Amino acid sequence: MAVTPAQLASIFAANPVRGLRGGDGWKVDSTTRDIAGFHTLRTNAFAFSLEGATSFDSPGFCALVIVVEAGELTISQAGHVRTLSTGDIFVACAWQPMTLEGSDNLDLLIVTLPAWWAMQRFLDGFLILPDLYVAKDYFAASIIEQLVRSILALPSSEDTASSQGLTMLADLMRTALVACVDTGKALPRWQGRMGAILEFIIRNLDTPGLSAQDAATSLKCSVRTIYKTCAVYGTSFNAFLIEIRLVTAQYQLVRTHDRISHIAYGVGFASLSHFSHQFRARFGVSAKAMRQELGARARR
């Protein structure tokens, strides 16, 4: 059976697919572990392009960790072309357009991670290039592949183990990228303005009163440019900032025992009451109720 654009979009971060060719013998298995999507893909030769995310809160606003288990995959993004073979690992920014071409008998492991999570844990130091590549001959490449397989094999009920496994994966990816990326030949990673805005917010998330003017000053552009860039993605700077603060707080709320006030101030809210109002508006329940409900589920 040949792959359809909808099937590809479900794996590659729900981004629009263009120019699909080939993809016979399609076999795929997808599951979720904690905040990550895991996909195993087997297919014959194909080629297609992804347009990139069109909204900051869409599934496409994520990072892709791609592990090649057999065959060859060529990825073109932001002017860089990389051909991967068995054992290679590549990190792609799914909100940027890219083109992929696969060989016959291609086997891939793909992990989709929210952009804010990936940046906080292993991409925050990489203002370097859109070609984040770990070669098969790097000693930890096989360990990373094995860890991805191990997380995938966990029962869906093992939330704590999945969370711990993803933290280990982030630590390994950070170490591997530091060792493997040639910064001397790199171009600025955040060629897309929205990516630069996201990176600025992640770096300054705990700063109360963060503004579009602060972003413009840091990125050496006008405030109008910040406003226009966010508008292209159907949002505003303040809405973008609050969304990232809230989803980060939610992640910490359900996976740590930190006090709610500590979490709220740690993601940049100046007052607990403002955090509580925004959290309820975003998730439909209070932070306390969400923690209690999840705790009750775990006990059951």
N, C-alpha and C positions, 0 to 999 in steps of 0.2 A: 504494500500500500504506500502511495506517495504522501508525503507530508503536505499539510495545508498551511497557509499563512496564519490561521488562527492557532494551530498547534504550536508553531514556532513562537508566536507572540506570547503564548502561555508560559513558555520557558524563558525567553529572552526579555523578561521584565515587562511584558504586556505592551511593548512598543510596536507601532505600525510597521509591517513588513512590506517591502517593495522588491519587485524584480525577481521573485522566486523562480529558480530553475533546479530541476532534479529533486533529490531527496526521496528516492525509492527505498523500499525495505525499512521504513520508519518504525522504530520501536523506542518507546519512552516510558519512564516511570518517574512520577513526581510525588513528593511528600514534603511536609513541613516539620521542622524541628526548631522549637523555640521561635525566634524571630526570622529564621532563615528558611528559604526554599531550597530543596535538594532535588536535582534532576539527573537521571542517567539516560543518556541518549545514544542510540545506535542507528546509523543510516548509511546510505551510499552517497555518492558525490552530489553536492548541492552548492548553490550560491544564492545569497539574498542580501539586502540592505535593511538596516533598522534606522528609522528616522530620528530616534531619540525621544525622551520624555517631553510631553507637551504641558505637563502640570507638575508642580513641585510635590504634591501629595499623591501622585499617581504611583502605581507599582514600578513604573519605569525609573523613578528617581532612586536608583540603587547602584551598588557595585556588584560586578560579576566576577567570581573566582572560577576560572575555567581550567580543568585538569584534563589533559589529553591522555587517554588510556590506550588508544590504538589509532593508527592512521595519521593524517596531517590536516591541520586547520590553519588557514591564513586569515588574519584579522587586520583590517585597515581602519585606522581611527586617527583623526586630527593630523593627517599627513604622514603618519607612521604606518609601516607595513611589517608585520611579524608573522613568519610561518612557524607553527608549532608542530612538533612531532611527539611520539610516545614519551610520556614522562614529564613534558614541559607544563608549566603553569603560567597563566596570564590573568591579570586583573584589568577589567575594562570598566569604564564609567558608562553606565547604560543610558544616562541622560544625554550623552553625546552621540551623534550619528556614527554608524560604523557599518562596514561591509564584511561579511564572512563567507569563506569558500572552504568546503570540506571535501576530502577525498573519499573514495570507496572504502567500505569497512571502517568507518569512523566511529570510535567510541569516546564519549565525553562524560565527565562528571562536572556539573555546573552548580555552584552555590550562589544564590541571590541573597544579598544582604542590604538592609536599608542604608542609604548613603550616610546619614548622620552617624549610624553605629560604626560603619567601617572607618569613617574619618576619625572618630574619637579613639579608635583602638589600633589601627595599623596604617592608615593613610595620612594621618595628620602631619607627619614630617616630610611628606613627599610633594613639595612644590616643584616638581622636577620634570615630569614628562607623562604623556599619555600612553607610554609603552612600558608598563610595569610587568616585568618578565622574570620568572625564576626558571633557569635551565635545569634540565633533567640531571646534569652531572653535579649540581649542587647537593651536598650530602643530605640536606633536610627535605629535598623535594619529594622523595619517596615516603618520608615520614608524614609530610603534609597530606599526600594522597591517602595514606593509610588512615590518618586521623579523620579525613572527610568520610571515608568508608565506614569507620567505626561509629561516627555520629549518626550517619544514615541508618546503620543497623540497630540503633537504640529503639526500644519500644516507644511509641508515641506518648506513653504516660510518664516517661522518664524526663520530666521537665528540668529538674535540677541538673541531671547528668548532661542533657543537651546544652544547657546554658554554660556549664563548665567546659564542655567540649568546644563550644564556639569561642570562649575566651582563650583556650589553648590554641585554637586555630589562628586567632588574631595575633597572639604573641609570636607564633611561629612565622606567620606571614610578615610581620614587622621585621623580625630578624633576617629572614630570607631576602626581603626587598632591600634592606640596608646593605647586605652582602653582595647582591647581584646587580643592582641598578648602577649604571655608569653615569654618575651625575655630571661628569665632564663633557659628555656628549648630549646632554639633555636639553630639551626645550621646556619653557614654563608649562607645568601640568595644567593649570586652570586656564586653558585657552578660551573656554566658554565663560562669559561674564557671570552667569548664574552659578556655575561651579565655584567661581571665586567668591561670590557672596555667601554661598553655603559654607565654604571653608573659613571665611572671616567669622561667621556666626559661631561655628563650632569652636574655634580658637578662643572666642570671647564670651562663651555662653554664660559664664558665671558673673558677668559684669552687669549690674543693674543699670537701667536707663540707656542701653545700647540703642543707637539711632542710625538712620540712613546716612546722616551726615558723618558719623563715625566710620561707616563702611566706605563712603566716598573718599574720605581723607586717607584711609588705609590703602584703598585700591587705586588712588590717584586718578579719580574720575569725578564727574559732577554728581550732585544729588539727583539731578534729573535723569542721569544715566541709570542710577540705581532704581529709581521709580519705574522707568521704561522697561528695564530688564525684567523686573518682577512682574510687571503688567503682562508681558509676553507669556509668562507662565500662569497667568490667571490669578495673581495674588498681589499683595503689597509687601513691602519690607517688614512692617510690623506684624502682619499676619503670618508671614514666613517665620519670623523670629519666634513668635508665640507657639506656633505649631511644633517647631523643633524643641523648644523648651518643654512643652507638654508631653510629647512622645518620649523624650529622654527621661522626664520625671516618671512617666508611667512605667518605663522599663525598670528604673531603679526601685520603684514602689513595689513591684511584684517580685523582684528578685533579690532584694536586700531587706535587712531589718532596721534600716536607718529611720530615724524619726521623720515624719512627714514634713515638719518645718525645716529640718536639715536638707531634705531633698529639694524643697521649694526654693530655699535661698541658694542652694548649690547650683541650680539651673538658671539663676538670675532674676527671680521674682523678688521685688523689693518688699512685698508684704505677703503674709500668709493668707489674708482675706482675698487679695487679688488672685493669688494662685488657686484658692479653693473655688472662686467664682469661675475662673477660666477652665479649670479642670472639669467641673460639673457640666459646663456648657459644651465642652469638647467630647466627653465620654458618657454623659448622661447619668453619672453617679458621682458621689463624692470620692475623694482619694481614700478616705477611711473605709467606706463601704466596699470599694473595689478590693482593697487589701483583705478585708474580712471575708468577702465572698471567695476569693482565691484561696485563702487559708482553709476555709470550710471544704472546698473542693479537694484540696490536697489531703485533708484528714479523711474524707470519704474514700 
